[in-house]
Structure formats: structure tokens, C-alpha cells
Amino acid sequence: MQEPLLEGMCFTLKYLGMTLVEKPKGEDMAAAAIRRIVATARVGARKFQKVILTVSPRGISLQDADTQEMVESISIYRISYCTTDKLQNKVFAYVAQSQESGALECHAFLSPKKKIVSTSLCSRLREARVGARGCLLLFRALSP
């Protein structure tokens, strides 16, 4: 039997949006970015895109849940931070460097269950990072 993390663990989430950030990591930076993304998402009357986010030792891949079309693939080496928001406990976010522009982007997602999926996702991403590089990034400590 294959180890789930080697094949990739899948999570069905709703994509809230993205904002540019100045720092690659930090709890305050992530909280501010998530607030901006959530505020922008609330203003718009659009329906959130449902995505399948897969975490593997190679990185994160995003696939449209309805069309199965690949949306984006992010190398594990471009991801600098991931977190769950303390106030919006269904929100998971990660910071990654854009392959096209080199800018730091914070992407936020809404999980269907309170903190369970987002905490699990952060743990899987942390494990993938360890497996890919043999060392941990400075991820925020998550309490279950």
C-alpha cells in the first residue's frame, strides 16, 4: 500500500482569493492578508470556485472540482508559509512566490469543517516539506 502523502492528500475547498504580501512568513502578515482576502470576498457577489487541493512532496496542485481542469501547480520550494486563521477558523492560507513575477502571494481557502481540514492540510504540507527537503520551514505551531 502506498503512503498517502507520497501520492498526495486531497482536500475539497473553496478558493477565496489572493493578495500580495511583503514578507514570506509571519503570523501578523498572514492574519492581515487573510483579513484583506475575506473582506474582498464578502464584497463580491460571486460564487467561490470549488477546488481540489492536493498536497504532496512535490508541492500543491489546484484542480477545478467541477471541470477537473488543472488551475495551478506550486512547487514545495516556492511555499514559504501556511496557516489557519485564528479568527476565521475555517480559513486555510499559504504564501508562495509566484513563478511568473516572483512576487509573494497569499492564497486563502475556505474549508467545509471548522479547523479540521485546515489544520490537517497544514500538517500534510509540513510533512511534505520535510519529505522533500529533509528540513522544516518555520510554520506556525497549530493547536488541534
Chimera marker file (.cmm) of the C-alpha trace (Angstrom):
<marker_set name="trace">
<marker id="1" x="0.000" y="0.000" z="0.000" r="1" g="1" b="0" radius="0.5"/>
<marker id="2" x="1.299" y="3.462" z="-0.920" r="1" g="1" b="0" radius="0.5"/>
<marker id="3" x="1.804" y="6.075" z="1.774" r="1" g="1" b="0" radius="0.5"/>
<marker id="4" x="-0.992" y="8.684" z="1.244" r="1" g="1" b="0" radius="0.5"/>
<marker id="5" x="1.426" y="11.588" z="1.419" r="1" g="1" b="0" radius="0.5"/>
<marker id="6" x="3.660" y="10.187" z="-1.321" r="1" g="1" b="0" radius="0.5"/>
<marker id="7" x="0.679" y="10.038" z="-3.682" r="1" g="1" b="0" radius="0.5"/>
<marker id="8" x="-0.809" y="13.264" z="-2.359" r="1" g="1" b="0" radius="0.5"/>
<marker id="9" x="-3.637" y="14.033" z="0.021" r="1" g="1" b="0" radius="0.5"/>
<marker id="10" x="-6.672" y="15.747" z="-1.483" r="1" g="1" b="0" radius="0.5"/>
<marker id="11" x="-8.890" y="18.357" z="0.135" r="1" g="1" b="0" radius="0.5"/>
<marker id="12" x="-12.018" y="19.899" z="-1.373" r="1" g="1" b="0" radius="0.5"/>
<marker id="13" x="-12.068" y="23.607" z="-0.544" r="1" g="1" b="0" radius="0.5"/>
<marker id="14" x="-13.481" y="26.898" z="-1.789" r="1" g="1" b="0" radius="0.5"/>
<marker id="15" x="-10.949" y="29.374" z="-3.159" r="1" g="1" b="0" radius="0.5"/>
<marker id="16" x="-11.437" y="32.784" z="-1.517" r="1" g="1" b="0" radius="0.5"/>
<marker id="17" x="-8.756" y="34.691" z="-3.389" r="1" g="1" b="0" radius="0.5"/>
<marker id="18" x="-5.224" y="36.012" z="-3.348" r="1" g="1" b="0" radius="0.5"/>
<marker id="19" x="-3.396" y="39.117" z="-2.194" r="1" g="1" b="0" radius="0.5"/>
<marker id="20" x="0.219" y="40.217" z="-2.479" r="1" g="1" b="0" radius="0.5"/>
<marker id="21" x="2.313" y="40.279" z="0.702" r="1" g="1" b="0" radius="0.5"/>
<marker id="22" x="5.706" y="41.783" z="1.525" r="1" g="1" b="0" radius="0.5"/>
<marker id="23" x="7.085" y="39.111" z="3.862" r="1" g="1" b="0" radius="0.5"/>
<marker id="24" x="7.456" y="35.365" z="3.184" r="1" g="1" b="0" radius="0.5"/>
<marker id="25" x="6.224" y="34.341" z="6.630" r="1" g="1" b="0" radius="0.5"/>
<marker id="26" x="4.762" y="35.585" z="9.880" r="1" g="1" b="0" radius="0.5"/>
<marker id="27" x="1.557" y="35.286" z="11.815" r="1" g="1" b="0" radius="0.5"/>
<marker id="28" x="0.727" y="39.017" z="11.702" r="1" g="1" b="0" radius="0.5"/>
<marker id="29" x="1.405" y="39.217" z="7.957" r="1" g="1" b="0" radius="0.5"/>
<marker id="30" x="-0.806" y="36.177" z="7.294" r="1" g="1" b="0" radius="0.5"/>
<marker id="31" x="-3.634" y="37.435" z="9.521" r="1" g="1" b="0" radius="0.5"/>
<marker id="32" x="-3.659" y="40.815" z="7.733" r="1" g="1" b="0" radius="0.5"/>
<marker id="33" x="-3.576" y="39.148" z="4.309" r="1" g="1" b="0" radius="0.5"/>
<marker id="34" x="-6.442" y="36.811" z="5.242" r="1" g="1" b="0" radius="0.5"/>
<marker id="35" x="-8.492" y="39.790" z="6.507" r="1" g="1" b="0" radius="0.5"/>
<marker id="36" x="-7.967" y="41.558" z="3.138" r="1" g="1" b="0" radius="0.5"/>
<marker id="37" x="-8.910" y="38.445" z="1.159" r="1" g="1" b="0" radius="0.5"/>
<marker id="38" x="-12.021" y="37.737" z="3.255" r="1" g="1" b="0" radius="0.5"/>
<marker id="39" x="-13.143" y="41.401" z="3.096" r="1" g="1" b="0" radius="0.5"/>
<marker id="40" x="-12.748" y="41.435" z="-0.695" r="1" g="1" b="0" radius="0.5"/>
<marker id="41" x="-14.553" y="38.085" z="-0.989" r="1" g="1" b="0" radius="0.5"/>
<marker id="42" x="-17.502" y="39.354" z="1.055" r="1" g="1" b="0" radius="0.5"/>
<marker id="43" x="-17.923" y="42.450" z="-1.135" r="1" g="1" b="0" radius="0.5"/>
<marker id="44" x="-18.224" y="40.459" z="-4.346" r="1" g="1" b="0" radius="0.5"/>
<marker id="45" x="-21.436" y="38.621" z="-5.085" r="1" g="1" b="0" radius="0.5"/>
<marker id="46" x="-19.661" y="35.871" z="-6.982" r="1" g="1" b="0" radius="0.5"/>
<marker id="47" x="-19.734" y="32.205" z="-6.134" r="1" g="1" b="0" radius="0.5"/>
<marker id="48" x="-16.431" y="30.846" z="-4.825" r="1" g="1" b="0" radius="0.5"/>
<marker id="49" x="-14.559" y="28.405" z="-7.042" r="1" g="1" b="0" radius="0.5"/>
<marker id="50" x="-14.638" y="24.890" z="-5.618" r="1" g="1" b="0" radius="0.5"/>
<marker id="51" x="-11.169" y="23.345" z="-5.918" r="1" g="1" b="0" radius="0.5"/>
<marker id="52" x="-9.417" y="20.115" z="-5.091" r="1" g="1" b="0" radius="0.5"/>
<marker id="53" x="-6.165" y="20.982" z="-3.375" r="1" g="1" b="0" radius="0.5"/>
<marker id="54" x="-3.619" y="18.161" z="-3.382" r="1" g="1" b="0" radius="0.5"/>
<marker id="55" x="-0.594" y="18.232" z="-1.090" r="1" g="1" b="0" radius="0.5"/>
<marker id="56" x="2.357" y="16.008" z="-1.987" r="1" g="1" b="0" radius="0.5"/>
<marker id="57" x="6.143" y="16.091" z="-1.524" r="1" g="1" b="0" radius="0.5"/>
<marker id="58" x="6.272" y="17.913" z="-4.873" r="1" g="1" b="0" radius="0.5"/>
<marker id="59" x="4.044" y="20.746" z="-3.664" r="1" g="1" b="0" radius="0.5"/>
<marker id="60" x="0.444" y="21.865" z="-4.027" r="1" g="1" b="0" radius="0.5"/>
<marker id="61" x="-1.743" y="21.365" z="-7.048" r="1" g="1" b="0" radius="0.5"/>
<marker id="62" x="-5.108" y="23.024" z="-7.526" r="1" g="1" b="0" radius="0.5"/>
<marker id="63" x="-7.741" y="21.468" z="-9.724" r="1" g="1" b="0" radius="0.5"/>
<marker id="64" x="-11.213" y="22.828" z="-10.505" r="1" g="1" b="0" radius="0.5"/>
<marker id="65" x="-13.639" y="20.472" z="-8.736" r="1" g="1" b="0" radius="0.5"/>
<marker id="66" x="-16.310" y="20.795" z="-11.437" r="1" g="1" b="0" radius="0.5"/>
<marker id="67" x="-14.263" y="20.636" z="-14.651" r="1" g="1" b="0" radius="0.5"/>
<marker id="68" x="-11.266" y="18.656" z="-13.316" r="1" g="1" b="0" radius="0.5"/>
<marker id="69" x="-9.067" y="21.233" z="-15.099" r="1" g="1" b="0" radius="0.5"/>
<marker id="70" x="-5.667" y="21.958" z="-13.524" r="1" g="1" b="0" radius="0.5"/>
<marker id="71" x="-5.716" y="25.501" z="-12.129" r="1" g="1" b="0" radius="0.5"/>
<marker id="72" x="-2.203" y="25.773" z="-10.717" r="1" g="1" b="0" radius="0.5"/>
<marker id="73" x="0.754" y="23.731" z="-9.531" r="1" g="1" b="0" radius="0.5"/>
<marker id="74" x="3.087" y="25.198" z="-6.896" r="1" g="1" b="0" radius="0.5"/>
<marker id="75" x="6.458" y="23.665" z="-6.113" r="1" g="1" b="0" radius="0.5"/>
<marker id="76" x="7.053" y="22.861" z="-2.454" r="1" g="1" b="0" radius="0.5"/>
<marker id="77" x="10.183" y="25.024" z="-2.673" r="1" g="1" b="0" radius="0.5"/>
<marker id="78" x="8.124" y="28.132" z="-3.526" r="1" g="1" b="0" radius="0.5"/>
<marker id="79" x="5.855" y="27.785" z="-0.467" r="1" g="1" b="0" radius="0.5"/>
<marker id="80" x="7.171" y="29.782" z="2.468" r="1" g="1" b="0" radius="0.5"/>
<marker id="81" x="4.311" y="29.692" z="4.984" r="1" g="1" b="0" radius="0.5"/>
<marker id="82" x="0.949" y="28.128" z="5.740" r="1" g="1" b="0" radius="0.5"/>
<marker id="83" x="-1.537" y="28.834" z="8.477" r="1" g="1" b="0" radius="0.5"/>
<marker id="84" x="-5.077" y="28.611" z="9.718" r="1" g="1" b="0" radius="0.5"/>
<marker id="85" x="-6.598" y="31.901" z="10.751" r="1" g="1" b="0" radius="0.5"/>
<marker id="86" x="-7.362" y="32.320" z="14.449" r="1" g="1" b="0" radius="0.5"/>
<marker id="87" x="-10.492" y="34.416" z="13.847" r="1" g="1" b="0" radius="0.5"/>
<marker id="88" x="-11.733" y="32.710" z="10.688" r="1" g="1" b="0" radius="0.5"/>
<marker id="89" x="-11.092" y="29.136" z="11.834" r="1" g="1" b="0" radius="0.5"/>
<marker id="90" x="-12.376" y="27.588" z="8.604" r="1" g="1" b="0" radius="0.5"/>
<marker id="91" x="-9.816" y="29.538" z="6.570" r="1" g="1" b="0" radius="0.5"/>
<marker id="92" x="-6.532" y="27.995" z="5.429" r="1" g="1" b="0" radius="0.5"/>
<marker id="93" x="-3.887" y="30.094" z="3.673" r="1" g="1" b="0" radius="0.5"/>
<marker id="94" x="-0.415" y="29.677" z="2.257" r="1" g="1" b="0" radius="0.5"/>
<marker id="95" x="2.215" y="32.095" z="0.997" r="1" g="1" b="0" radius="0.5"/>
<marker id="96" x="4.141" y="31.231" z="-2.144" r="1" g="1" b="0" radius="0.5"/>
<marker id="97" x="6.410" y="33.004" z="-4.570" r="1" g="1" b="0" radius="0.5"/>
<marker id="98" x="4.818" y="33.468" z="-7.985" r="1" g="1" b="0" radius="0.5"/>
<marker id="99" x="6.668" y="31.618" z="-10.722" r="1" g="1" b="0" radius="0.5"/>
<marker id="100" x="5.803" y="34.323" z="-13.269" r="1" g="1" b="0" radius="0.5"/>
<marker id="101" x="6.503" y="37.555" z="-11.357" r="1" g="1" b="0" radius="0.5"/>
<marker id="102" x="8.478" y="36.442" z="-8.301" r="1" g="1" b="0" radius="0.5"/>
<marker id="103" x="6.006" y="38.321" z="-6.074" r="1" g="1" b="0" radius="0.5"/>
<marker id="104" x="4.893" y="36.825" z="-2.763" r="1" g="1" b="0" radius="0.5"/>
<marker id="105" x="1.234" y="35.817" z="-2.888" r="1" g="1" b="0" radius="0.5"/>
<marker id="106" x="-1.047" y="34.752" z="-0.059" r="1" g="1" b="0" radius="0.5"/>
<marker id="107" x="-3.830" y="32.407" z="-1.233" r="1" g="1" b="0" radius="0.5"/>
<marker id="108" x="-6.796" y="31.689" z="1.061" r="1" g="1" b="0" radius="0.5"/>
<marker id="109" x="-9.304" y="28.846" z="1.059" r="1" g="1" b="0" radius="0.5"/>
<marker id="110" x="-12.455" y="28.053" z="2.988" r="1" g="1" b="0" radius="0.5"/>
<marker id="111" x="-12.678" y="24.539" z="4.400" r="1" g="1" b="0" radius="0.5"/>
<marker id="112" x="-16.033" y="22.829" z="4.960" r="1" g="1" b="0" radius="0.5"/>
<marker id="113" x="-15.317" y="21.888" z="8.568" r="1" g="1" b="0" radius="0.5"/>
<marker id="114" x="-14.159" y="24.051" z="11.417" r="1" g="1" b="0" radius="0.5"/>
<marker id="115" x="-10.349" y="23.967" z="11.563" r="1" g="1" b="0" radius="0.5"/>
<marker id="116" x="-10.172" y="20.190" z="10.988" r="1" g="1" b="0" radius="0.5"/>
<marker id="117" x="-9.340" y="20.305" z="7.295" r="1" g="1" b="0" radius="0.5"/>
<marker id="118" x="-7.166" y="23.403" z="7.502" r="1" g="1" b="0" radius="0.5"/>
<marker id="119" x="-5.130" y="22.059" z="10.441" r="1" g="1" b="0" radius="0.5"/>
<marker id="120" x="-4.753" y="18.715" z="8.702" r="1" g="1" b="0" radius="0.5"/>
<marker id="121" x="-3.741" y="20.453" z="5.487" r="1" g="1" b="0" radius="0.5"/>
<marker id="122" x="-1.035" y="22.453" z="7.281" r="1" g="1" b="0" radius="0.5"/>
<marker id="123" x="0.236" y="19.251" z="8.882" r="1" g="1" b="0" radius="0.5"/>
<marker id="124" x="0.346" y="17.483" z="5.494" r="1" g="1" b="0" radius="0.5"/>
<marker id="125" x="2.132" y="20.422" z="3.924" r="1" g="1" b="0" radius="0.5"/>
<marker id="126" x="4.648" y="20.407" z="6.777" r="1" g="1" b="0" radius="0.5"/>
<marker id="127" x="5.213" y="16.654" z="6.307" r="1" g="1" b="0" radius="0.5"/>
<marker id="128" x="5.606" y="17.090" z="2.559" r="1" g="1" b="0" radius="0.5"/>
<marker id="129" x="8.144" y="19.847" z="3.151" r="1" g="1" b="0" radius="0.5"/>
<marker id="130" x="10.139" y="17.580" z="5.464" r="1" g="1" b="0" radius="0.5"/>
<marker id="131" x="9.975" y="14.746" z="2.958" r="1" g="1" b="0" radius="0.5"/>
<marker id="132" x="11.003" y="16.945" z="0.045" r="1" g="1" b="0" radius="0.5"/>
<marker id="133" x="13.894" y="18.755" z="1.694" r="1" g="1" b="0" radius="0.5"/>
<marker id="134" x="14.704" y="16.989" z="4.922" r="1" g="1" b="0" radius="0.5"/>
<marker id="135" x="14.118" y="20.141" z="6.977" r="1" g="1" b="0" radius="0.5"/>
<marker id="136" x="11.149" y="22.110" z="8.255" r="1" g="1" b="0" radius="0.5"/>
<marker id="137" x="10.075" y="25.558" z="7.214" r="1" g="1" b="0" radius="0.5"/>
<marker id="138" x="9.123" y="27.857" z="10.025" r="1" g="1" b="0" radius="0.5"/>
<marker id="139" x="5.440" y="27.020" z="10.131" r="1" g="1" b="0" radius="0.5"/>
<marker id="140" x="3.193" y="28.432" z="12.787" r="1" g="1" b="0" radius="0.5"/>
<marker id="141" x="2.511" y="25.907" z="15.537" r="1" g="1" b="0" radius="0.5"/>
<marker id="142" x="-1.057" y="24.711" z="15.251" r="1" g="1" b="0" radius="0.5"/>
<marker id="143" x="-3.146" y="23.551" z="18.158" r="1" g="1" b="0" radius="0.5"/>
<marker id="144" x="-5.729" y="20.836" z="17.325" r="1" g="1" b="0" radius="0.5"/>
<link id1="1" id2="2" r="1" g="1" b="0" radius="0.2"/>
<link id1="2" id2="3" r="1" g="1" b="0" radius="0.2"/>
<link id1="3" id2="4" r="1" g="1" b="0" radius="0.2"/>
<link id1="4" id2="5" r="1" g="1" b="0" radius="0.2"/>
<link id1="5" id2="6" r="1" g="1" b="0" radius="0.2"/>
<link id1="6" id2="7" r="1" g="1" b="0" radius="0.2"/>
<link id1="7" id2="8" r="1" g="1" b="0" radius="0.2"/>
<link id1="8" id2="9" r="1" g="1" b="0" radius="0.2"/>
<link id1="9" id2="10" r="1" g="1" b="0" radius="0.2"/>
<link id1="10" id2="11" r="1" g="1" b="0" radius="0.2"/>
<link id1="11" id2="12" r="1" g="1" b="0" radius="0.2"/>
<link id1="12" id2="13" r="1" g="1" b="0" radius="0.2"/>
<link id1="13" id2="14" r="1" g="1" b="0" radius="0.2"/>
<link id1="14" id2="15" r="1" g="1" b="0" radius="0.2"/>
<link id1="15" id2="16" r="1" g="1" b="0" radius="0.2"/>
<link id1="16" id2="17" r="1" g="1" b="0" radius="0.2"/>
<link id1="17" id2="18" r="1" g="1" b="0" radius="0.2"/>
<link id1="18" id2="19" r="1" g="1" b="0" radius="0.2"/>
<link id1="19" id2="20" r="1" g="1" b="0" radius="0.2"/>
<link id1="20" id2="21" r="1" g="1" b="0" radius="0.2"/>
<link id1="21" id2="22" r="1" g="1" b="0" radius="0.2"/>
<link id1="22" id2="23" r="1" g="1" b="0" radius="0.2"/>
<link id1="23" id2="24" r="1" g="1" b="0" radius="0.2"/>
<link id1="24" id2="25" r="1" g="1" b="0" radius="0.2"/>
<link id1="25" id2="26" r="1" g="1" b="0" radius="0.2"/>
<link id1="26" id2="27" r="1" g="1" b="0" radius="0.2"/>
<link id1="27" id2="28" r="1" g="1" b="0" radius="0.2"/>
<link id1="28" id2="29" r="1" g="1" b="0" radius="0.2"/>
<link id1="29" id2="30" r="1" g="1" b="0" radius="0.2"/>
<link id1="30" id2="31" r="1" g="1" b="0" radius="0.2"/>
<link id1="31" id2="32" r="1" g="1" b="0" radius="0.2"/>
<link id1="32" id2="33" r="1" g="1" b="0" radius="0.2"/>
<link id1="33" id2="34" r="1" g="1" b="0" radius="0.2"/>
<link id1="34" id2="35" r="1" g="1" b="0" radius="0.2"/>
<link id1="35" id2="36" r="1" g="1" b="0" radius="0.2"/>
<link id1="36" id2="37" r="1" g="1" b="0" radius="0.2"/>
<link id1="37" id2="38" r="1" g="1" b="0" radius="0.2"/>
<link id1="38" id2="39" r="1" g="1" b="0" radius="0.2"/>
<link id1="39" id2="40" r="1" g="1" b="0" radius="0.2"/>
<link id1="40" id2="41" r="1" g="1" b="0" radius="0.2"/>
<link id1="41" id2="42" r="1" g="1" b="0" radius="0.2"/>
<link id1="42" id2="43" r="1" g="1" b="0" radius="0.2"/>
<link id1="43" id2="44" r="1" g="1" b="0" radius="0.2"/>
<link id1="44" id2="45" r="1" g="1" b="0" radius="0.2"/>
<link id1="45" id2="46" r="1" g="1" b="0" radius="0.2"/>
<link id1="46" id2="47" r="1" g="1" b="0" radius="0.2"/>
<link id1="47" id2="48" r="1" g="1" b="0" radius="0.2"/>
<link id1="48" id2="49" r="1" g="1" b="0" radius="0.2"/>
<link id1="49" id2="50" r="1" g="1" b="0" radius="0.2"/>
<link id1="50" id2="51" r="1" g="1" b="0" radius="0.2"/>
<link id1="51" id2="52" r="1" g="1" b="0" radius="0.2"/>
<link id1="52" id2="53" r="1" g="1" b="0" radius="0.2"/>
<link id1="53" id2="54" r="1" g="1" b="0" radius="0.2"/>
<link id1="54" id2="55" r="1" g="1" b="0" radius="0.2"/>
<link id1="55" id2="56" r="1" g="1" b="0" radius="0.2"/>
<link id1="56" id2="57" r="1" g="1" b="0" radius="0.2"/>
<link id1="57" id2="58" r="1" g="1" b="0" radius="0.2"/>
<link id1="58" id2="59" r="1" g="1" b="0" radius="0.2"/>
<link id1="59" id2="60" r="1" g="1" b="0" radius="0.2"/>
<link id1="60" id2="61" r="1" g="1" b="0" radius="0.2"/>
<link id1="61" id2="62" r="1" g="1" b="0" radius="0.2"/>
<link id1="62" id2="63" r="1" g="1" b="0" radius="0.2"/>
<link id1="63" id2="64" r="1" g="1" b="0" radius="0.2"/>
<link id1="64" id2="65" r="1" g="1" b="0" radius="0.2"/>
<link id1="65" id2="66" r="1" g="1" b="0" radius="0.2"/>
<link id1="66" id2="67" r="1" g="1" b="0" radius="0.2"/>
<link id1="67" id2="68" r="1" g="1" b="0" radius="0.2"/>
<link id1="68" id2="69" r="1" g="1" b="0" radius="0.2"/>
<link id1="69" id2="70" r="1" g="1" b="0" radius="0.2"/>
<link id1="70" id2="71" r="1" g="1" b="0" radius="0.2"/>
<link id1="71" id2="72" r="1" g="1" b="0" radius="0.2"/>
<link id1="72" id2="73" r="1" g="1" b="0" radius="0.2"/>
<link id1="73" id2="74" r="1" g="1" b="0" radius="0.2"/>
<link id1="74" id2="75" r="1" g="1" b="0" radius="0.2"/>
<link id1="75" id2="76" r="1" g="1" b="0" radius="0.2"/>
<link id1="76" id2="77" r="1" g="1" b="0" radius="0.2"/>
<link id1="77" id2="78" r="1" g="1" b="0" radius="0.2"/>
<link id1="78" id2="79" r="1" g="1" b="0" radius="0.2"/>
<link id1="79" id2="80" r="1" g="1" b="0" radius="0.2"/>
<link id1="80" id2="81" r="1" g="1" b="0" radius="0.2"/>
<link id1="81" id2="82" r="1" g="1" b="0" radius="0.2"/>
<link id1="82" id2="83" r="1" g="1" b="0" radius="0.2"/>
<link id1="83" id2="84" r="1" g="1" b="0" radius="0.2"/>
<link id1="84" id2="85" r="1" g="1" b="0" radius="0.2"/>
<link id1="85" id2="86" r="1" g="1" b="0" radius="0.2"/>
<link id1="86" id2="87" r="1" g="1" b="0" radius="0.2"/>
<link id1="87" id2="88" r="1" g="1" b="0" radius="0.2"/>
<link id1="88" id2="89" r="1" g="1" b="0" radius="0.2"/>
<link id1="89" id2="90" r="1" g="1" b="0" radius="0.2"/>
<link id1="90" id2="91" r="1" g="1" b="0" radius="0.2"/>
<link id1="91" id2="92" r="1" g="1" b="0" radius="0.2"/>
<link id1="92" id2="93" r="1" g="1" b="0" radius="0.2"/>
<link id1="93" id2="94" r="1" g="1" b="0" radius="0.2"/>
<link id1="94" id2="95" r="1" g="1" b="0" radius="0.2"/>
<link id1="95" id2="96" r="1" g="1" b="0" radius="0.2"/>
<link id1="96" id2="97" r="1" g="1" b="0" radius="0.2"/>
<link id1="97" id2="98" r="1" g="1" b="0" radius="0.2"/>
<link id1="98" id2="99" r="1" g="1" b="0" radius="0.2"/>
<link id1="99" id2="100" r="1" g="1" b="0" radius="0.2"/>
<link id1="100" id2="101" r="1" g="1" b="0" radius="0.2"/>
<link id1="101" id2="102" r="1" g="1" b="0" radius="0.2"/>
<link id1="102" id2="103" r="1" g="1" b="0" radius="0.2"/>
<link id1="103" id2="104" r="1" g="1" b="0" radius="0.2"/>
<link id1="104" id2="105" r="1" g="1" b="0" radius="0.2"/>
<link id1="105" id2="106" r="1" g="1" b="0" radius="0.2"/>
<link id1="106" id2="107" r="1" g="1" b="0" radius="0.2"/>
<link id1="107" id2="108" r="1" g="1" b="0" radius="0.2"/>
<link id1="108" id2="109" r="1" g="1" b="0" radius="0.2"/>
<link id1="109" id2="110" r="1" g="1" b="0" radius="0.2"/>
<link id1="110" id2="111" r="1" g="1" b="0" radius="0.2"/>
<link id1="111" id2="112" r="1" g="1" b="0" radius="0.2"/>
<link id1="112" id2="113" r="1" g="1" b="0" radius="0.2"/>
<link id1="113" id2="114" r="1" g="1" b="0" radius="0.2"/>
<link id1="114" id2="115" r="1" g="1" b="0" radius="0.2"/>
<link id1="115" id2="116" r="1" g="1" b="0" radius="0.2"/>
<link id1="116" id2="117" r="1" g="1" b="0" radius="0.2"/>
<link id1="117" id2="118" r="1" g="1" b="0" radius="0.2"/>
<link id1="118" id2="119" r="1" g="1" b="0" radius="0.2"/>
<link id1="119" id2="120" r="1" g="1" b="0" radius="0.2"/>
<link id1="120" id2="121" r="1" g="1" b="0" radius="0.2"/>
<link id1="121" id2="122" r="1" g="1" b="0" radius="0.2"/>
<link id1="122" id2="123" r="1" g="1" b="0" radius="0.2"/>
<link id1="123" id2="124" r="1" g="1" b="0" radius="0.2"/>
<link id1="124" id2="125" r="1" g="1" b="0" radius="0.2"/>
<link id1="125" id2="126" r="1" g="1" b="0" radius="0.2"/>
<link id1="126" id2="127" r="1" g="1" b="0" radius="0.2"/>
<link id1="127" id2="128" r="1" g="1" b="0" radius="0.2"/>
<link id1="128" id2="129" r="1" g="1" b="0" radius="0.2"/>
<link id1="129" id2="130" r="1" g="1" b="0" radius="0.2"/>
<link id1="130" id2="131" r="1" g="1" b="0" radius="0.2"/>
<link id1="131" id2="132" r="1" g="1" b="0" radius="0.2"/>
<link id1="132" id2="133" r="1" g="1" b="0" radius="0.2"/>
<link id1="133" id2="134" r="1" g="1" b="0" radius="0.2"/>
<link id1="134" id2="135" r="1" g="1" b="0" radius="0.2"/>
<link id1="135" id2="136" r="1" g="1" b="0" radius="0.2"/>
<link id1="136" id2="137" r="1" g="1" b="0" radius="0.2"/>
<link id1="137" id2="138" r="1" g="1" b="0" radius="0.2"/>
<link id1="138" id2="139" r="1" g="1" b="0" radius="0.2"/>
<link id1="139" id2="140" r="1" g="1" b="0" radius="0.2"/>
<link id1="140" id2="141" r="1" g="1" b="0" radius="0.2"/>
<link id1="141" id2="142" r="1" g="1" b="0" radius="0.2"/>
<link id1="142" id2="143" r="1" g="1" b="0" radius="0.2"/>
<link id1="143" id2="144" r="1" g="1" b="0" radius="0.2"/>
</marker_set>
